[in-house]
């Protein structure tokens, strides 16, 4: 019976080695800003910074009917969004930035991994001959040097052509009839090895998302809610495809999720850590020693 108890002690000690906490300490900073210019009228928002939740937006409209809007938001669970829109002659930009500092608070070197969800979204141009919609997403690690973990971007022009840079997101493709052009994608889960941090070490993850929408359209032609000028002696023909022309760019969760609401089940975000060195530290060796000593004592008594 004594021997059995000693063996249990050894097993418990070894199990303790396998359950060492490698959870990183984190310092999270969220920041948003943007601008919306319609004709000569311009408004901005931000920069706004917080550690749990940020969200804001702005819009501009002029007497000719030019319109622009921009908004961005994000929270500490990993949800985020950047969106730009406009009609007529406009320029709209929205940005979301996240700085995540990972601090190895363990007493041993730790291997870290990042899981992240790149949200679905779309670029759309309707009824323009000159205009662009784009997104630019970059995730970088800073630990001494700067290393790119993920990069993806795309620009859609008024002809329906797309220039893709970096990684193509899952399900990405073009579509749209006539003067309506679009480029859309599905959600993409990514996982990246962040490398090893020594005890007390720190690294920073920078997440930058920018969406832009820019359009040039004559005042009064194709603006939503603005009647087109009548034809002058049959010399001017208003193309119906230019009625309510618009340009749109968005990437992120469309629902404005507050800090106390968790991400959707398929939207993975997290930093995980595991001991990088399989050799036990002195403090953990003592656990094994206790078990081995108990086992030896049991054998002598037996």
N, C-alpha and C positions, 0 to 999 in steps of 0.2 A: 504494500500500500504506500509505504514511504517512497519507494522507487517510482511508483506511478505518479505521485505528487511532484517529485523532482522533475520528472519528464514533462509534466504539464507546465512547470515553471520555465523550463528551457523553451518550450514551444511558444509560450506567451512572450518571452523575451525576444525571440526571433521574429514573431509577428509584429512586435513594436517597431523593429527595424524597418519592416515593409510599409509602415503607416506613417513614416516621418512626414510632417507637413512641409510642403514646398510651395505654399501659397504666397504669391508676391504681394508686397505692399504697393499700392498704386496711388498716384496723384494725377487727377484728371482735370483738364481745363478745356472748356468748350467756348468757341467764339464764332460769331456770325456777323456779316455785314453785306451791304449791297447798294445798288443805285438803279434808278429808273428815270430815263430821259425821254420825253415825248416832245418832238419838235424842239423848241428852245426851253421847255419847262423841265426842270430836273429836281428830283428828291432823292435823299439817301437815308439809310438806316445803319445803325451800328457805328463802330464795332461794339458789340455787346458780349460780355464775358461772364461765365459762371462755371460752377463745378458740377451742377446737377441737371440744369435745364436752361436752354436759351431758345428764343423764338421771336421773330420780328419780320416786318416787311414794309414795303412802301409802294406807292403808285403815283403816276403823273399823267395829266391830260391837258391839252391846250385847246384853244378856241377852234382850231381846224379839225379837231377830232382825233388827232394823234394820241395814242395811249400807250403806256408802259407800266409794268409791275414787276416786282422782284420780292422773293421771300425765302427765308431759310430758317431751319430749326434743328435741334438735336438734343439728346439727353444722355445721361451717364450709362444707360443700359446698352448703348450702341446704336440706337435708332437716330436717323438724321434725314435731312432733305434740303435740296437747293433747287429753286425753280425760277425761271425767267419767262416773260411773256410780253408781247406788244402788237400794236396795230398801227399802220401808217408809217411815218418817219420816226424811228425810235431806236434806243439803245438800252438794253437791260442786262444787269449782271448781279448774280447772287453767289455768295461764298459761305461755306461751312468749313471750319477748321477745328481739329481736335488734337490736343497734346496729351499723350498718356505716358507718364513716367513710371517705369517699373523698377522697384527697389528690391534687391535680394536681401530680405531680412533674416534669411536662414544662416546658420553657422557653417554652411558648406556651399561649395560651388553648385549651381543649379542650372539645368537646361530648361529654357522657356520656349513655349509654342503659342502662337496667336491664331485664333479662329475668328473669322469675320464674314459678314454677309454684305455683299454688294447688291443693293436694291435694284429692282426693275425700274424702268423709266422709258422716256421717248423724246425724240426730236421731231418737230413737225413744222412744215412751211406750207402755207395755203395761200395761193394767189399772188405770189411775189415773183418778179423777174430779177430782183437784187435783194439778197438777204441771206443770213446764216443763222443756224442754231447749233450749239455745241455744248459738250460737257468735257471736263478734264479732271481726272481723279488720280491722286498720287498718295501712296503710303510709303513713308521712309522711316528707317531706323537710324537713330543717332547714338552711337556708342564709341566715342573717339572720332571715327570716320562716319560719313553718311552713306547708308546702303539702301537701295530701292527694294522694297518688299513687293510692291504691286503698282502698276501704272496702266491706265486705260483712258483713252480719249477718242472723241469722234466729232467731226464737223459735217453738217448737212448743208448743202447750198440750194439755191432756188431752182436749180436744174434737176435736183433729185440725186446728185452725186454725193457720196460719202467718203471722207478721208478718215480712216481709222488709224490710231496710233496705240502702241502698247498692246495689251491683251484684249482680245475681242470677248465681250461678255456673252454668257450663255444665251442661245436663242436669238442673237442679234440679226436683224435683217431689214430690208427696205420694203416700202409699199406705198399705196396711195394712187388714186386715179387722177388723170389730167394734171391740173396745176396744184394738186394736193400731194405733197411728198412727206414721207415719214421714215424714221429709223428707230426701231424699238428693240428692247432686249428683255430677257427674263432675269430673275434673281440668280446670283452666283455666290456659292459658298467657297471661301478660300481658307487655306491653312498654311501658315508660314513658320518655319523654324527660325527663332530669334537668336539662337546661339546660347552660349554659356556665360553666366555672370558669376564672378567670385563672390564670396560672402561680403556683404556691404556694398556691392557694385550696383550701378544704376544704368539704365538705358532709356531713351525717349523714343516714342513712336509718334510721328506726325502724320495726321490724316488731313488731306486737303482736297476739297471738292468745289469746283467752280462751274456754274452754268451761265451761258450767255445767249441772248437772242437779239439780233440786229436786223433792221429792215429799212429800206428806202422805197417809199411809195408816194406819188404826188398827192398833195393835200386834197381831200374831197373825193379821191378815187379809191374805192374799195375799203373805206373805213366803216367799221361796224356802227350802225345807227346813223350814218351820214348819207344822205341821198346823193347819188351820182349826178353830176352836172348834165343838163339836157344836151342832146346832140345839136351841134351848130351847123345848119345847112348840110346835114348828112356828111360833114367832113370829119366829125368825131364820133367814133363808135365805142361805147362803153362795154367792155368785155364782162359778161355776167360772172365769169370765174373770179373776177377781182372784187366782187362784193364781199364784204366782211373778211378781207384778207388778214391773216395773222401768222405769227411765228411763236413757237413755244419750245422750251427746253427744260427738262426736269429729270432728276435722278433722286430717288429716296422714297421713304414711306409716305403716302399721301395723308395718313392719319396723324394728327398732331398729338403724339403720345407724350403725356406728362411724366415726370420722374418716377411716380409711384406705379406706373403701368409697365409691365414686362413686355419684352419684344414678342412678336409672333413666334410660334413654335419652330418654324422653319428658318428663322433669322438667327443664326448662331453668332454669338460674340463671347469671347473670353480669353483670358491669359492663363495658361496652366504651366506648372513647373514640376520637375522631377529631379532628384539628386543626380548630379552629373558624374560623381565618383562613387562607384559601388563599394569602395573600401570604407568600413564603418569608422566613424570618428571616435576619439577616446571616450566621450560620454556615452556613446551607444555600445562600445565594446564592454563597458561595465555591465550592461544588461545581459550580454552573453555570458560574462564571467559569473554573474549570479546564478544563472541557470546551470552552467557547467559545474560550479562548486556544489550546488545542491545535488546534482546528479552523482558527483563523486562521493559525497557524504553518504548518499543512499546506498551506494555500492559497498562502502566500508562497513556500514551497519548491517547490511545483508550478509 
